[in-house]
Amino acid sequence: MSDDQLMTIREMCDLFEVTPRTLRFYEQKELLFPIREGQKRLFTRRDRARLKLILRGKRFGFSLEEIRQLLELYDKGDQQRTQIARSYEIGQERLADMIRQRDDLTMAIDELKDQLAWGEQMLGELERKAG
């Protein structure tokens, strides 16, 4: 496939492992702009690049509004400096959030393990008393 080749919605779905509904949703949210030929949607190289960034942003936990803002910065004309700088800033914030979430989860896991160990010990004692 050449970079300039147009892709159908099915080809996009297969390539990016998304549903047609996902692509239509991103189109409705004005994140993708496929060429419309009647009912048919044709996606350009630019659409493919945008979808790749959308999916990466979603995987990292960026909101659709943050993703939209980052995509809009692409055309600013400063060789993507502003886009990259803002992506870095949002990425740093998201990383800090993820680390906090991981730490909270680790603490909850440790507490649950302690409770389960206590429960196991209590059950053992009760069985010994009953037996």
HUBEL-V627023 format. One record per residue. N is the residue number from 1. D_CENTER is the distance of its C-alpha to the mean C-alpha in Angstrom with 2 decimals. Layout:
n=N d_center=D_CENTER
n=N d_center=D_CENTER
//
This chain:
n=1 d_center=26.14
n=2 d_center=26.95
n=3 d_center=24.40
n=4 d_center=26.08
n=5 d_center=26.09
n=6 d_center=24.79
n=7 d_center=22.63
n=8 d_center=22.88
n=9 d_center=20.19
n=10 d_center=20.98
n=11 d_center=20.67
n=12 d_center=17.24
n=13 d_center=16.17
n=14 d_center=17.84
n=15 d_center=16.55
n=16 d_center=12.79
n=17 d_center=13.16
n=18 d_center=12.20
n=19 d_center=14.84
n=20 d_center=17.17
n=21 d_center=16.28
n=22 d_center=12.65
n=23 d_center=14.35
n=24 d_center=16.97
n=25 d_center=14.69
n=26 d_center=13.12
n=27 d_center=16.76
n=28 d_center=18.02
n=29 d_center=15.76
n=30 d_center=17.26
n=31 d_center=14.27
n=32 d_center=15.95
n=33 d_center=19.73
n=34 d_center=21.17
n=35 d_center=24.93
n=36 d_center=26.51
n=37 d_center=29.62
n=38 d_center=30.73
n=39 d_center=28.23
n=40 d_center=26.78
n=41 d_center=23.64
n=42 d_center=23.64
n=43 d_center=20.72
n=44 d_center=21.69
n=45 d_center=20.65
n=46 d_center=19.16
n=47 d_center=17.04
n=48 d_center=15.81
n=49 d_center=15.00
n=50 d_center=13.23
n=51 d_center=11.09
n=52 d_center=10.28
n=53 d_center=9.27
n=54 d_center=7.32
n=55 d_center=5.21
n=56 d_center=5.30
n=57 d_center=4.84
n=58 d_center=1.94
n=59 d_center=2.14
n=60 d_center=4.85
n=61 d_center=5.14
n=62 d_center=6.67
n=63 d_center=8.55
n=64 d_center=9.45
n=65 d_center=12.70
n=66 d_center=11.67
n=67 d_center=9.99
n=68 d_center=13.25
n=69 d_center=15.40
n=70 d_center=14.17
n=71 d_center=14.74
n=72 d_center=18.08
n=73 d_center=19.17
n=74 d_center=19.29
n=75 d_center=22.65
n=76 d_center=24.22
n=77 d_center=26.61
n=78 d_center=26.39
n=79 d_center=24.99
n=80 d_center=21.46
n=81 d_center=22.71
n=82 d_center=21.51
n=83 d_center=18.03
n=84 d_center=17.76
n=85 d_center=19.42
n=86 d_center=17.18
n=87 d_center=13.98
n=88 d_center=15.81
n=89 d_center=16.81
n=90 d_center=13.49
n=91 d_center=12.20
n=92 d_center=15.40
n=93 d_center=14.98
n=94 d_center=11.57
n=95 d_center=13.17
n=96 d_center=16.16
n=97 d_center=14.40
n=98 d_center=12.83
n=99 d_center=16.35
n=100 d_center=17.99
n=101 d_center=16.01
n=102 d_center=16.88
n=103 d_center=20.44
n=104 d_center=20.75
n=105 d_center=19.65
n=106 d_center=22.08
n=107 d_center=24.79
n=108 d_center=24.30
n=109 d_center=24.45
n=110 d_center=27.60
n=111 d_center=29.17
n=112 d_center=28.59
n=113 d_center=30.11
n=114 d_center=33.07
n=115 d_center=33.55
n=116 d_center=33.49
n=117 d_center=35.97
n=118 d_center=38.17
n=119 d_center=38.01
n=120 d_center=38.97
n=121 d_center=41.82
n=122 d_center=43.05
n=123 d_center=43.05
n=124 d_center=45.00
n=125 d_center=47.55
n=126 d_center=47.98
n=127 d_center=48.55
n=128 d_center=51.10
n=129 d_center=52.94
n=130 d_center=52.99
n=131 d_center=54.00
//
